[in-house]
Amino acid sequence: MTKALRDRNILIYVIQSLLSGLGSGMMWLALAVWASSLRAGGSDAASIIFAYTIGALFGPLSGLLVDRFGARRSAILANGVGVVVVTPLFFLSGAGSLWVAQLCMVAYGIIGSATSAAGFALIPEITTSEDLPHVNSLIQAISSMTRLITPIAGAGLVSAFGISSVVLIDSMSFVLALALLALVKTPRASLRDPGDGGGSLLRELISGVAYLARTKEISRPLVSCLITIFAFGLGEPLIFAIVSDGLTQKSSFVGFMLTIQAVATLCASPFAGRLIVSYGELRVARIALALIACSCAFLMARSELLVAAGYLTVGVGLPWFVTAINTWLQRETPPHLRGRIAGGFSFATSFPQVISVGASAWLITLYPYQFILAGMIALLVLSVLMTFGASGRRDLASRT
């Protein structure tokens, strides 16, 4: 990992990722906190989060723009637009300006999907295949760190200095990220395939997902990813039931468990690259899924120690899975489709997650939470089995 950071382009990109993560991580929660202070109830805060989610559904379109204009250029443009988008938030004055915040958050979600797709496509351009797993694991570690710090920082700044303080920090993060991305050097050759773009807009939008579906080396692990995302969604609403019903603790104990998971994620993320180099992307994904399945068994217990071990295990397995799948997708897909594949994959995985979260919220009113955890274990085992026989053309383990 330290070797990868000696590369000027990678170092610049990592710094801008840190700045972007700090700004955006504070912004969405800070704006939700501001909205919650307008009126009684949580509907206003929920509307902010929902607005951001709507914007994130524009992933396929963002990915198409990345493929058409290039990853670096698209990332610079997205950060420039980000400065414009957050500017109206300086002038929020009360409940009457809630609609302004909601519109800005829709646009913010679109920008987030664009920067995510651009980053997915840009990283393989500026690094070698050997360093790619290490760079991805470093980016994942930064993401884990910002998720641990920024919610508390954003909420604290809003309470102490108002929403404008967070808007100012986020604006500066966009400007600094833009300036740093302008210093990144990428190959001048166009990533656009000569036969790409001759069809309709719809055909171009779905071409990334179509490639994933028709490529045998990719389709089975892709289905495995969708099953895994569904399983993760089932687990999201369970933590309060685990703490209150299983451990008979107060709701504040939830924060302690989530902190254990976040710290474990931060500590485990840097090791993902080494594991991928040693065992290959899909083998690491299987190891990660096995760890998460074991964590579900721990979470069934009525012991604080075992439940804490469960959340610690989730914190280890989750970044390893994300890093392995990202690296695998980057290696297995052609450069001219990476933006659309990133956007389409994000769009496709959002639906099973939303459905499973809703299903879990309903099932938990009918059955004990242990029943849902058992279902998660079954899905994760199925997900692991789906990846066997599909090691991928560039899985490092298959080349050693």
Secondary structure as GFF3:
##gff-version 3
##sequence-region A 1 400
A	DSSP	alpha_helix	2	5	.	.	.	ID=ss1
A	DSSP	alpha_helix	8	36	.	.	.	ID=ss2
A	DSSP	alpha_helix	43	56	.	.	.	ID=ss3
A	DSSP	alpha_helix	59	69	.	.	.	ID=ss4
A	DSSP	alpha_helix	71	86	.	.	.	ID=ss5
A	DSSP	three_ten_helix	87	91	.	.	.	ID=ss6
A	DSSP	three_ten_helix	95	97	.	.	.	ID=ss7
A	DSSP	alpha_helix	98	126	.	.	.	ID=ss8
A	DSSP	alpha_helix	132	161	.	.	.	ID=ss9
A	DSSP	alpha_helix	163	183	.	.	.	ID=ss10
A	DSSP	alpha_helix	201	214	.	.	.	ID=ss11
A	DSSP	alpha_helix	216	235	.	.	.	ID=ss12
A	DSSP	three_ten_helix	236	238	.	.	.	ID=ss13
A	DSSP	alpha_helix	239	241	.	.	.	ID=ss14
A	DSSP	pi_helix	242	246	.	.	.	ID=ss15
A	DSSP	alpha_helix	253	268	.	.	.	ID=ss16
A	DSSP	three_ten_helix	269	271	.	.	.	ID=ss17
A	DSSP	alpha_helix	272	279	.	.	.	ID=ss18
A	DSSP	alpha_helix	281	299	.	.	.	ID=ss19
A	DSSP	alpha_helix	304	332	.	.	.	ID=ss20
A	DSSP	three_ten_helix	335	337	.	.	.	ID=ss21
A	DSSP	alpha_helix	338	363	.	.	.	ID=ss22
A	DSSP	alpha_helix	369	387	.	.	.	ID=ss23
A	DSSP	alpha_helix	396	399	.	.	.	ID=ss24
###
